[in-house]
Amino acid sequence: MTRVYVSAADAVADIRDGASLAVGGFGLCGVPDALIAALAAGDATDLDVVSNNCGTDGHGLGLLLEKHRIRRVTASYVGENREFARQYLDGELEVELSPQGTLAERLRAGGAGIPAFFTPAGVGTPVSEGGLPWRYRPDGSVEVASPRKETRDYAGRRYLLEESITTDYALVHAAIGDTAGNLVFNLAARNFNPLAAMAGRVCIAQVETLVEPGVLDPAMVHLPGIFVDRVVCTGRQDKKIEKRTVAPRNERSGHRATNGVRT
């Protein structure tokens, strides 16, 4: 069976209501935007999403949020998305916050078949003690709160138990992929993408360039095809800039020299 799909729409066509998704990307870097847009153009709803963050207004996972297609989000960062904050505070969206390193390890452990692990991150905070609001009621009271987590002492240090994450599907973005599913990520886009891919029972990868097996040097491969089930070539990604910051014109023209030293 070929792993190559003609379009992003074909690749995500079987994702149904209530499916869980691990989605790669960090901010706007390495986001599988074509797959998300194709999913947003379909009908799947009540999605349970695991991602470092939930996109921005009008981009990435923000497209699904705007259409109220996401029921629950597990993330480490929720800033830069006004609609996300509104839905969460109004009781329309359930949100589980996890320390960033812990979230990364939960995804990696899920892909490696490890059901749980102990970590010092979060010990002595609401992460371990419980009580973090997962879902609010419309009146602002807490409807669902995080549970207390098991802790243990090892070598004189306290650790808490975190469960790994596996999902029905994974959506990831890579710079280069071959038809056997081997993926290469570009620089910082190699963030949550390999981890999300490992955690998904069915991994769908959008790639900017698709090549035949044997073209990629095995030493270049960041994620082997054993973790990837579907590949679709979506072409060069139109990289968005979350916060465009430029220097004033007089500063852009060059640095002022003082005593022969450029400052």
N, C-alpha and C positions, 0 to 999 in steps of 0.2 A: 504494500500500500504506500502511495506517495504521501509525503508529509507536506507537500507544497499545495497551497490553496490559491485560487485565482484572485480573490479579493478579500479584504478585511471582513466584509459582510458575510461571505461564505464561511470564513474561519470562525466567526462567533455565532453563527446561525442557531446552534443547538443550545445556547445558554438560556436557561428557562427561569421562570419566576422562582425566587427564593434561593438561587444559586449563591455559593460563596466564591469570592474572587480574591486572589493575591495579585496586587498590581504594582509593578515596578515604577521607579522614578523617585526623584528627590527634588522637591520644589517643581520647577519646570524642566529639569534636566533628566533625560532618559525616560520621558513619559511615553507610554504606548498610545499616543494620541489618536492614531488612525483606528486602532481596535476599539478604543473607548467611544469614538464618534460613531462607529458602525453599531456598537451596542446601544448607544443612545438613539440611533435611528430606528431600532427595533422596538419590541414590546416588553422585554424582560423587566420585571420590577421586583420589589422587596429583596433587593440584593444585599448580601452581607460582604462588605469590602474590607480587606486588610491592606493598608498602604502606609508609607511613612507619613504622608499628608493627603489631603483630599482635593488636590488641585487648587485652582484659583477661580474666581468668578468668570465663567464663560470659557474655561479651558480645562482640558484633562477631565478628571473626575467631577469637576464643577459642572460639566454638561449633564451628567446623570443626576447630580444634586438638584439642579434647576428644574428638572422634570419629576422630582420626588420619586426617583426610582431606587434610591438606596434606603434600606431600613436600618442598617447598623454599620458602624465604622470602627475598626480597630486601628489606631494611629498613634504616633508619638508627637505630632505637631498639628495644630488646627488653625494656625494664624493665616492671614492673607486671604481669607474667604469669608466674606460677609454673610453669604447665604448659608454657609455651613454653620456659622455661629448662631444665626437666627433660628434655623431649624432645631439645633441642639437646645437652645434656651427656651424655645417654645414647645418643647416636648414632642417634636415631629421626628426626631432622629436619635437613635441610641449610639452613644460614643464610649468606647473603652480606650482610655489613654494608657500607653505603656512607654517606659523609658526607651529611648531610641536604640541603645545597644541591646536591651532586653528584647525588643521587638525583632531586631535583626537576628538574634540568636534563636528566638522562638520559630522563625521561619526556617532558618538553617537546620535546626534540630528536627523540625517536622519533615523536611526533605531527606534527612539522614535516618529517619525512623526512630528517633529518640523521643519518647513520650513526654519527658519533663526534665528539668535540670535545676540546680540550685545556683543562685547568684546573690552577691551582696548588694546589688543595685536596688534601692527602694526600701531597704531594711529601716525600721523605725519611722516610716512615713505612711501616709494613707495608702500607698501602693501595697504595703504589707498588712497594715492594720485594717484596711477596708473602709468603706464609707464614701469612696469617690462617686459622685453622681454619674451614672451611666445614662439614665433617662429621667427627664423632668416631666412633671405634669404641667398642663397649661397654666395652672395658677402659680407656678414657680416652685412648688414643693418637689421633693425627690421621689420618684416612683420606683426606680431601680438603682441600687447602689452596688459598688464592687464588694465582693466577699473578702473576708479575712483569709490570708494565705499562710500555709504551713511554713514554719521556720525551724532551723536546726543550727547547732553550733558545730563548726569544724575547725580544728586547730586554734581554738580560742576566738573564732570570728563567727558572727551571726550571718546566716544566709536564708533566703526565702525561696520557696518552690514556685517555679513558673512552668506552665504547661506549654508544650510546643503547639505550632499551628500548621494544619493542613487545610487545603481548600479544594473545592470542586474544580476550579479553573485557575490558571495563572495567565496574566496578560503582561508581556514584556516587550521592550524595545532594544534592538541591537543594531550596531553599525553594519556588520557583515554577518551573513549566515550562509551555510551551504544547504543543499537539498537533503542532507542527512540530519539536519538540525543542530549542527555545531555552531556556536555563536561567539562573536567577538564584539565587545563593547568598547565604546570610545571614551577614554579618559574618565571623567566624573560620572558618566552615564553607567559606569560599572558600580552602581551604588546598591540599591535594593533589587535590581533586576535579576542577578543570579539567584539570590535568596528566594525571591518570589517564584521564580521558575521552578526551583526545587520543591517548593511547598505545594504546588498545584498538581492535582491528579492528572489534569489535562493542561499542558502548557502550550499557549499560543504565542508565537513570536512574530512581531513585525520587524522586518529588516530593511535597511536602506539599500543594501547591495546583496544580491543572491548569486552564489557561485556553485559550481559543481563540486562533489566530493573530491578531495585530493588537492584542491587549489590552496586551501588553508594549511599553513605549516602547523602541525600538531602542537608545537610550543606556543603558538599564537592563540589557541582556543581557550577562551575563558570559561565556557560552559559546554560540556560535551553533549552531543545529541541524545544521549540516553534520557535526559531530562525534558526533551522538547518533542512535542507530538505534532504540532502544526506550524508551518512557516508561510508567511505571506510577504511578498516584496512590495513595500509601499513607497519606495523612492526616497529621495533626499528629504529629510525632515525640516520643516520650517520652524527653526528654533525660536521660541519666544523668550523675551526678556522680562522677568517679573518686575524689576524696578530699574528703569533706565536712569542712570546717573552720569551726567557729563560735567566737566569742569567749565567754569565761565570762559568766554572767548579769550580774554587776555591771558589766562593760564594755559589754554590749549596751544597758544602760539609759540610756547617754548619757555624754558626755565631761565630765570634771571641769573646772570653770572656775577659772583661776588669774589673779588680777589683771584680771579682765574678759576674758581671752583663753581661748577654748576650746582644750583640748589633747588 
